[in-house]
Amino acid sequence: MNIQQIQEARELYGIDGWGAGYFSIADNGNVVSHPTGEEHLTIDLPEAISKAKSMGIHPPMIIRFPQIIENQISRLHSAFKEAMWEYNFQGSHRAVFPFKVNQRREFIDSIVKCGYKFNYGLEVGSKPEFLAALSYELGEDALFVCNGFKDREFIDLGFIAKAMGKNVVLVVEGPDELQLILDQAKLQPQHCPYIGVRVKLYSRGSGKWAKSSGESSKFGLTTIEVLQCLKMLNEANLNEKLYMLHFHIGSQVTEIKRIKNAIKEASRVYAKVHKMGYKPVCLNIGGGVGVDYDGSKTSFASSANYSLQELANDVIYEIGEVCKNEDVPCPQIVTESGRVIAAYHSIVVTDIREVQSTESFSTGAEFDLFVPSDKPAHKGLSELKYILDNINRKNFVEYYHDAIEYYEEMFTLFNLGYVNLQDRATAEQLFYRICRRALFFSSYEKHQPEEFENLQQRMVSKFLANFSIFQSIPDSWSIDQLFPVIPLSHHEKKPTHKATIVDITCDSDGCLEKFIDRRDMRNVLDLHSPSQKPYYLGFFLVGAYQESLANEHNLFGAINEAEIILKEDGKWEITKTTIGDPIEELLITRNYEIPLLWESFEAQLSRAVSKEIIAQDEVARIKDHIKEYLNTTPYLRENK
Ligand SMILES: *Cc1c(COP(=O)(O)O)cnc(C)c1O
């Protein structure tokens, strides 16, 4: 095996940075997972895919590792435990998982199961999320936090959950919501849940979600509204129900300094409320912990300049200092981290179907240059051929410019009707080969001339990946988020293509043209020739928000899934599989009624029979085919 090449691949794709101990490239050139975070326990991903295929689960597919979820939950809790010990903090820490980050049942099942021993709770922001969350048995001390805007029904659900034994906290977004709670508390005082108040902080987050916080944020109460709520509680004689102060400064906060500032401010609010005679138990610091998608550990939008431990240390230290200074008891700190818990646990795997390149050779459709044509070859063609044969490191700039001239001349002649399609094809092929050579020579220059940088971008190959960006990584389309993308095998070989990725939707936005880099961002991804089939690409760190924001553009729905568990003996097993949305279900979501579809198909078939376009005995076969297709997923199948 080519160990040196494999080491180069590790650096090229930065996997040891963003992989966080969960993903790496093994010495056989395959990408492997270490779901328990232990380097010697591995799951070979190409092998896992073949296993899944033998069970009927084909790419595009999601591979889930519940053990990564468990490990992240445990990393979060130990980070706080360690920090509390380090700073001799007199309060405690409890965490909840925010439902909106990934509502798939398969995923929440794992969250609840792995989190039980930590009293890990849930956080919801809408009535459907509430009802789904209510169905789970949580640990006895686990919290059930309700954020978001609430009507009377939502608040009634809070009373119902309290009656069912949940530790419900209704976090109010304004005095009107509090009034609704107080009204219902008069009727059912015994079922009144805990009350929380979301505070609008002056401090802002950083990164793409900075506007979730600060004075102009749509969330939280202003200082005067906080005071108004305190007064309302006092007048209703329900001061002891004030259980939590809450803030959340936005997702993927890239700079730890921002979190520290917000914590300082929120701790003061907590202390001052205490001094007014109220006894809130919890200070809920929301989510926002960043995931280092590019492995750079910087404040760049797709990174974060701190670790979980550094975050926990700062949070505990700052809150401890303010409480000491103000002489109030330390709170129970509640965290609502979602992204950092969920992101690592899943991978989207796609197969490459086709490569579109300016040069035909990379598609395998080698076109015979100088095909015989009825006219003698044009002068332009022989000149281009001469340039291709003679371009070198000394003359490439001049020869490249000459080639542009001859190439454009061929097009002028084509437009005038003097050139046939064969000669046009030959000119294209010669020209792009010259470009490739010129690029090769220019790459040796100290300062690459700008025209060659642009040429580089024009010469990239487009790899057609069998998936929908809108379904599987919607944030890459909507907010230009970067995810690590890497071929799952072949790392023992040098990549030969500079590529961008296009998906199978009929939308020109369905493409990826920006890729992670440790120092910056890249316009191309290095890939191998996919002629060595199968060639799988993995999209990593997609477990947070991508499934909840997925949409069915072009009616491409949820993809197949396989859940993999590593066992104690070091072997692994596919423990659960889920088939993606069949076409039939996708049609139903757009109000098509399947019986009516069948009525129409049957009417058209009998008309075709009566017009003798088809024979009666073909009808059954056609209907069988339609039935089968309605029951398959919409993605491209392997052509057998
Ligand atoms: C979205 C959200 C979270 C989760 O944020 P992450 O950045 O995913 O950790 C936590 N709390 C509230 C109130 C939220 O709206």
The ligand as an SDF file (V2000), in Angstrom:
LIG
                    3D

 15 15  0  0  0  0  0  0  0  0999 V2000
  -31.9950   26.1920   17.8870 C   0  0  0  0  0  0  0  0  0  0  0  0
  -31.9450   26.3700   19.3210 C   0  0  0  0  0  0  0  0  0  0  0  0
  -30.9960   25.6650   20.0830 C   0  0  0  0  0  0  0  0  0  0  0  0
  -29.9510   24.7670   19.4790 C   0  0  0  0  0  0  0  0  0  0  0  0
  -28.8550   25.4870   19.0230 O   0  0  0  0  0  0  0  0  0  0  0  0
  -27.5300   24.7410   18.5030 P   0  0  0  0  0  0  0  0  0  0  0  0
  -26.7700   25.8150   17.8390 O   0  0  0  0  0  0  0  0  0  0  0  0
  -27.9640   23.6820   17.5700 O   0  0  0  0  0  0  0  0  0  0  0  0
  -26.8190   24.1880   19.6770 O   0  0  0  0  0  0  0  0  0  0  0  0
  -31.0360   25.8130   21.4550 C   0  0  0  0  0  0  0  0  0  0  0  0
  -31.9400   26.6260   22.0400 N   0  0  0  0  0  0  0  0  0  0  0  0
  -32.8500   27.3200   21.3320 C   0  0  0  0  0  0  0  0  0  0  0  0
  -33.8120   28.1840   22.0290 C   0  0  0  0  0  0  0  0  0  0  0  0
  -32.8750   27.2260   19.9600 C   0  0  0  0  0  0  0  0  0  0  0  0
  -33.7640   27.9230   19.2690 O   0  0  0  0  0  0  0  0  0  0  0  0
  1  2  1  0
  2  3  1  0
  2 14  2  0
  3  4  1  0
  3 10  2  0
  4  5  1  0
  5  6  1  0
  6  7  2  0
  6  8  1  0
  6  9  1  0
 10 11  1  0
 11 12  2  0
 12 13  1  0
 12 14  1  0
 14 15  1  0
M  END
$$$$
